[in-house]
Amino acid sequence: MAVHDVTASATGAEHPAPVAPALHPPRRRRRTWRTLEPLLWLGPATLLILTMVVWPIIEMIRTSLTKVSSTGLSEGFAGLRNYTDLFAEGDLPGVLLRTVVWVIGVVTVTILVSLGLSQLLNASFPGRRLVRWAMIVPWASSVLMTALIWRWMLNNFYGVVNRLLMDIGVLDAPVNWLAHPGQALAAMMGVAVFVSLPFTSFVLLAGVQSIPGEVYEAARVDGAGPVRAYLSITLPLLRPSLVVAAIINVINVFNSFPIIWAMTRGGPGFSTDTTTTYLYKLAFDNQSVGESAAMAVVNFGLVLAVVLVYLRVVRRQEDTA
Amino acid sequence: MKLRTVLLTAAGWLVALAFLAPYAEMLLTALKPTPELMESPPSYLPSHWQWSNFTQIWSLTDPRVGDALLFSLYVAGASTLLALAVGLPAAYYTARHRFRGRGAFLILVLVTQMFAPTALLVGIYREMVSFDLTDTAEGLILVNAAFNLPFCVWILNAYFASIPKELEEAAWLDGTGRFGALTRVILPLAMPGVVTALVYTFIGAWNEYVVALTITSSGNRMTLTRAIPGFVTSYHEQWQYLFATSIVAIVPVVVLFVFVERYLVAGLTAGGVRG
């Protein structure tokens, strides 16, 4: 539209004869160009997303309704058989419960600690840049490698965590942290919090920094102390950042496969599995690809539900605010 | 006031220590002589610093660190180029034009951002089997590029939108043409966004584990993350080599990440806020 007009008049003035016909195409050609042009710019990106993201979603749903042999061959429509098989698994309730505990626990602790860390990073003190750089390390590092070093540090014979806790008198004897399901889950949730903190703190820091200083000055003039100012100014104004941090964390934490895989493989048995490691084991250890696809669809639905509910809550809050 | 600064500094340095401690332990373990790894309780520091662990990893055959490093470089590099090649035009066009289908495209991008490959693993695996892409670099490149594309689009979109349209129009008047204006005026101004998208995608692909674990299996088609657990199996436990290799994998990307840190949050939250 405006864009084409500018181009036409600008170049048209310099090269009137040869260029003009192409720049003033008949109305019909111009209209087809207008519908086709976005395709040219967005087509490749759309194609990539459709083939690598949307297709797997469809393929996953299709597989969940298919009878798949242990060698991976499709043997026809299975109806809801894979789903009934899945829900008949004795391990499933535990896996689902742990997933809920895992997601809610890790995200809640991450956000609470990050609220504190973002305040710290916002204050000025010598070495603040170094602290920020230190927090980049877990963010940029592979989660797998971070999980492996934690597994090594928590080892009951060779791990430095036990040594340290014994040296400072907290423990009398080494603890085999990853051997008992409850302890192992708690330890792995700790690692999940550890790797989630940097990103979350930086997002909240960006939020804190976007609050204008005058708001606090006004509050101080009105006699509000720091606690009151935090509760009635900082937290409400941080809500958009909190929403982003919470949603992205829920998604990441739901899918945090490498931590559990590197530290316990969901074991012993299925006692520390969440839905993600469980569906992996169903597909690649048990060769039950159809059932695994059913688990993946349930997992997918859970993530989708969480995201939708959260967005609704936020929108309602914004309406009433 | 003085006390407040002292307390903040102490807290800040403790936090830094807490975040660095595991990686310091990673380095210390990588520098321990082999027999010392099996001491219980463990020593804090190596009795002597076995720097040769870092040279020995290159001559081991199981896994081959050099091959894995090259393969990771290839996969991460190609994923980044692909994501930018398709993301740049899309981000530019959506930032500059209002057209039918724009909303649908941005929702598609947002939905992609909401899902990690882990959630779609079974679907991805089945697709790779049907296209004969299992155990190939191409399969990994396509998946990595697709799942990192949303970030590229959001951050580049934000940069393109922040560049005044008048600048571009002035360039057209100077006779650069649309393409010339894009490459000679707009792209240089959007460079911080391009670099951030590049680094972010590269690191994402470099660190990717689950898809590599699922669709590749041959020794010469292993990324570093895929190969590293091979140092600790039921047959042998070579934690010193595992962590020496981890350090090799982590240090360069942390340095890269520090450079783009301040742009990252903007890019990540741009998509979320708009959703």
Interface residues (C-beta under 8 A of the other chain):
Chain A: V3 V6 T7 A10 T11 E14 R34 T35 E37 P38 L40 W41 L42 P44 A45 T46 L47 L48 I49 T51 M52 V53 V54 W55 P56 I57 I58 E59 M60 T63 G72 L117 L120 L121 A123 F125 P126 G127 R128 L130 V131 R132 W133 A134 M135 I136 V137 P138 W139 A140 S141 S142 V143 L144 M145 T146 L148 I149 W150 W152 M153 F157 Y158 G159 V160 N162 R163 M166 P174 F194 L197 P198 F199 F202 V203 L205 A206 P240 S241 V243 V244 I247 I248 I251 N252 F254 N255 F257 P258 W261 A262 T276 L279 Y280 A283 F284 V289 S292 A293 A296 N299 F300 V303 L304 V307 L311
Chain B: T5 L8 T9 A11 G12 W13 V15 A16 L17 F19 L20 P22 Y23 E25 M26 T29 L37 M38 E39 S40 P41 P42 Y44 L82 A85 V86 G87 P89 A90 Y92 Y93 T94 R96 H97 F99 R100 G101 R102 F105 L108 V109 V111 T112 M114 F115 A116 T118 A119 L120 L121 V122 G123 I124 Y125 R126 E127 V129 L142 V143 A145 A146 F147 L149 V153 E169 W172 L173 G175 G177 R178 I203 W206 N207 Y209 V210 L213 T214 L224 T225 I228 P229 V232 W239 L242 F243 S246 A249 I250 V253 V254 L256 F257 V258 E261 L264 V265 A266 L268 T269 G272 V273 G275
